[in-house]
Amino acid sequence: MAKIPPQESPMESMKTPRRRRRKGEIEDRDRPEQGPEEAGETSWTVCSQVTLPYLLAGVGMVLAGFELDIIQHWPVFKAMSEIFILAPALVGLKGNLEMTLASRLSTAANTGKLDSAADCWLLLTSNMAVIQLQATVVGLLSAVVAVTLGSIDGGNIEMSRAILLCASSTSTAFIASLVLSLVMVAVILGSRKMGVNPDNVATPIAASLGDLVTLSLLAAISSTLYKHAGRWGRGGGGGRWGRGR
């Protein structure tokens, strides 16, 4: 004799759709939101978004080369050969930090973590704080390496030159990191509002501005400190400050 399946009571039958609906709402809430760019990008869309940023990246690197050709004749670069050792290391390491920040924030924007104002503020401030700390440490370590390698050529380490290099490198790294971080935040949030994938534009813009801004700040800060150090010390940058390349 076949068994009759148990019948649900009217109260249980009313609760079942409600439970299913509530379970579906929880799953939708836990699933990360997808931006318009994640719905499906065509090759034409990607090419149109990356063309201008990549051109700007190339132009920025060329301008950085022109700038280095000009500032290499400044007195501080002629007197302190360690700056030529410091510049590539500082520019390269700072560029890596900005690329990392751009990639991290772009991923956060594409996964919907920047849609909420509270989450956006927390994520931006925490990432910028970490980048500032990393930039300061990178600037100091770059200066220490430049002083050490420069002492191999000169035979000794002069404290005055070491202090000037460390001050210039650390200040440059801190200020450049702050400026470029704010630019990256503006670019990523603006791209999100305009429906452009931040991954396609943020990293090339960071590359185009990173070298130019870092090299400009290094030249300006080191030149200013060199002038004031010579004025405070022996009036005009003579003595140990004037050793050529």
C-alpha positions as MATLAB code, in Angstrom:
seq = 'MAKIPPQESPMESMKTPRRRRRKGEIEDRDRPEQGPEEAGETSWTVCSQVTLPYLLAGVGMVLAGFELDIIQHWPVFKAMSEIFILAPALVGLKGNLEMTLASRLSTAANTGKLDSAADCWLLLTSNMAVIQLQATVVGLLSAVVAVTLGSIDGGNIEMSRAILLCASSTSTAFIASLVLSLVMVAVILGSRKMGVNPDNVATPIAASLGDLVTLSLLAAISSTLYKHAGRWGRGGGGGRWGRGR';
ca = [
       0.000    0.000    0.000;
       1.520    3.319   -1.089;
       2.385    5.826    1.581;
       0.772    9.217    1.423;
       3.406   12.016    1.731;
       2.909   14.247    4.752;
       0.954   17.364    4.052;
       2.242   20.773    5.148;
       0.041   22.724    7.449;
      -1.306   26.055    6.181;
       1.037   27.940    8.556;
       4.127   26.080    7.283;
       3.140   26.616    3.646;
       2.922   30.358    4.313;
       6.346   30.396    6.010;
       8.170   28.474    3.249;
       8.025   31.184    0.508;
       8.988   33.780    3.120;
      12.044   31.740    4.141;
      13.056   31.239    0.536;
      12.652   34.937   -0.164;
      14.727   35.861    2.896;
      17.440   33.383    1.906;
      17.585   34.859   -1.592;
      17.896   38.391   -0.185;
      20.818   37.329    2.010;
      22.594   35.707   -0.954;
      22.074   38.838   -3.088;
      23.380   41.033   -0.262;
      26.528   38.919    0.175;
      27.278   38.778   -3.530;
      29.670   41.663   -4.571;
      28.193   44.219   -6.864;
      29.434   44.272  -10.409;
      30.193   47.485  -12.140;
      29.109   48.238  -15.701;
      32.600   47.338  -16.956;
      32.364   43.843  -15.468;
      29.186   43.029  -17.337;
      31.370   42.437  -20.432;
      34.031   44.526  -22.164;
      34.640   44.322  -25.858;
      38.073   44.694  -27.406;
      37.062   48.045  -28.859;
      36.017   49.332  -25.426;
      39.306   48.313  -23.839;
      41.372   49.818  -26.668;
      39.458   53.086  -26.593;
      39.937   53.390  -22.825;
      43.641   52.541  -22.664;
      44.907   54.411  -25.746;
      45.012   57.922  -24.274;
      46.401   56.899  -20.848;
      49.177   54.895  -22.478;
      50.071   57.795  -24.731;
      50.205   60.045  -21.668;
      52.448   57.500  -19.946;
      54.895   57.599  -22.844;
      54.861   61.382  -22.978;
      55.453   61.578  -19.228;
      58.524   59.347  -19.430;
      59.928   61.356  -22.331;
      59.400   64.600  -20.403;
      61.146   63.069  -17.392;
      64.154   62.338  -19.619;
      64.168   65.925  -20.906;
      63.938   67.192  -17.355;
      66.885   65.058  -16.221;
      68.933   66.419  -19.118;
      68.256   69.951  -17.860;
      68.692   69.502  -14.121;
      71.932   67.520  -14.419;
      73.709   70.861  -14.935;
      72.409   72.345  -11.673;
      75.082   73.001   -9.004;
      73.770   70.376   -6.596;
      74.001   67.648   -9.253;
      77.528   68.700  -10.197;
      78.685   68.852   -6.580;
      77.024   65.674   -5.301;
      77.353   62.692   -7.614;
      75.310   60.564   -5.181;
      72.120   62.192   -6.464;
      72.595   60.424   -9.792;
      72.681   57.160   -7.857;
      69.641   58.184   -5.813;
      67.373   59.375   -8.643;
      66.752   56.067  -10.522;
      66.277   54.068   -7.320;
      63.876   56.600   -5.812;
      61.875   57.049   -9.008;
      61.583   53.294   -9.588;
      60.609   52.375   -6.045;
      58.119   55.248   -5.788;
      56.590   54.169   -9.090;
      56.040   50.669   -7.736;
      54.166   52.073   -4.742;
      51.874   54.201   -6.900;
      51.178   51.289   -9.256;
      50.275   49.112   -6.284;
      47.902   51.746   -4.899;
      46.256   52.246   -8.298;
      45.744   48.500   -8.771;
      44.383   48.011   -5.252;
      41.895   50.875   -5.473;
      40.821   49.865   -8.984;
      40.025   46.366   -7.749;
      38.092   47.814   -4.817;
      36.112   50.052   -7.169;
      35.250   47.187   -9.527;
      34.036   44.993   -6.668;
      31.745   47.725   -5.318;
      33.705   48.427   -2.139;
      33.830   52.151   -2.907;
      30.088   52.568   -3.404;
      29.374   53.147    0.277;
      30.638   56.490    1.611;
      31.769   55.044    4.950;
      33.581   52.084    3.361;
      35.089   54.334    0.716;
      36.504   56.769    3.298;
      37.927   53.970    5.449;
      39.496   52.189    2.496;
      41.041   55.332    0.997;
      42.482   56.707    4.228;
      43.947   53.372    5.320;
      45.575   52.736    1.946;
      46.972   56.250    1.741;
      48.394   55.979    5.255;
      50.157   52.738    4.354;
      51.517   54.248    1.135;
      52.860   57.298    3.017;
      54.682   55.069    5.489;
      56.108   52.899    2.738;
      57.222   55.946    0.749;
      59.038   57.435    3.735;
      60.886   54.168    4.403;
      61.708   53.773    0.694;
      63.057   57.320    0.518;
      65.313   56.813    3.516;
      66.604   53.436    2.315;
      67.305   54.828   -1.158;
      69.383   57.634    0.338;
      71.333   55.203    2.537;
      72.134   53.035   -0.493;
      73.182   56.097   -2.524;
      75.469   57.333    0.274;
      77.007   53.881    0.675;
      77.671   53.455   -3.048;
      78.958   57.023   -3.299;
      81.401   56.436   -0.460;
      82.990   53.600   -2.442;
      84.110   56.153   -5.019;
      85.125   58.831   -2.484;
      86.615   56.535    0.122;
      84.707   57.962    3.102;
      81.209   59.011    4.179;
      80.741   62.724    4.870;
      77.977   63.275    7.381;
      76.868   66.616    5.891;
      76.342   65.095    2.442;
      74.615   62.065    3.900;
      72.194   64.255    5.870;
      71.381   66.339    2.792;
      70.726   63.248    0.677;
      68.545   61.605    3.336;
      66.547   64.815    3.889;
      66.059   65.358    0.151;
      65.081   61.758   -0.562;
      62.697   61.383    2.377;
      60.973   64.726    1.743;
      60.641   63.991   -1.965;
      59.167   60.543   -1.362;
      56.662   61.808    1.219;
      55.412   64.796   -0.797;
      55.325   62.938   -4.125;
      53.450   60.047   -2.552;
      50.836   62.382   -1.065;
      50.303   64.262   -4.324;
      50.151   61.159   -6.520;
      47.897   59.306   -4.085;
      45.366   62.128   -4.198;
      45.564   62.143   -7.993;
      45.007   58.374   -8.105;
      41.982   58.638   -5.833;
      40.489   61.375   -8.021;
      41.153   59.399  -11.224;
      39.631   56.176   -9.894;
      36.538   57.814   -8.423;
      36.073   59.901  -11.577;
      36.442   56.831  -13.797;
      33.891   54.999  -11.711;
      31.397   57.840  -12.082;
      31.937   58.007  -15.858;
      31.531   54.256  -16.329;
      35.173   53.697  -17.323;
      37.112   50.745  -15.953;
      39.703   52.199  -13.523;
      42.074   49.316  -14.300;
      42.429   50.682  -17.835;
      43.335   54.255  -16.910;
      44.725   54.483  -13.357;
      47.983   52.548  -13.802;
      49.168   54.346  -16.991;
      48.404   57.728  -15.444;
      50.356   56.765  -12.331;
      53.280   55.818  -14.566;
      53.123   59.060  -16.550;
      52.991   61.337  -13.511;
      55.175   59.335  -11.121;
      58.553   59.835  -12.811;
      57.912   63.462  -13.687;
      56.640   64.535  -10.259;
      59.247   62.596   -8.275;
      62.178   63.863  -10.353;
      60.921   67.467  -10.219;
      60.527   67.378   -6.447;
      63.932   65.743   -5.958;
      65.647   68.421   -8.020;
      63.814   71.305   -6.330;
      64.207   70.049   -2.746;
      67.848   68.982   -3.065;
      68.772   72.262   -4.764;
      67.052   74.320   -2.065;
      68.664   72.381    0.770;
      72.047   72.600   -0.950;
      71.842   76.393   -1.257;
      70.817   76.866    2.365;
      73.380   74.349    3.631;
      76.171   76.191    1.827;
      74.912   79.528    3.157;
      74.719   78.282    6.752;
      78.012   76.410    6.545;
      80.708   78.165    4.575;
      78.701   80.696    2.579;
      78.250   79.561   -0.982;
      78.599   75.806   -1.048;
      82.395   75.548   -0.933;
      84.589   73.089    0.908;
      83.236   69.575    1.181;
      79.993   70.559   -0.550;
      81.827   71.469   -3.744;
      83.410   68.129   -4.585;
      82.673   67.369   -8.216;
      81.670   64.190   -9.896;
];
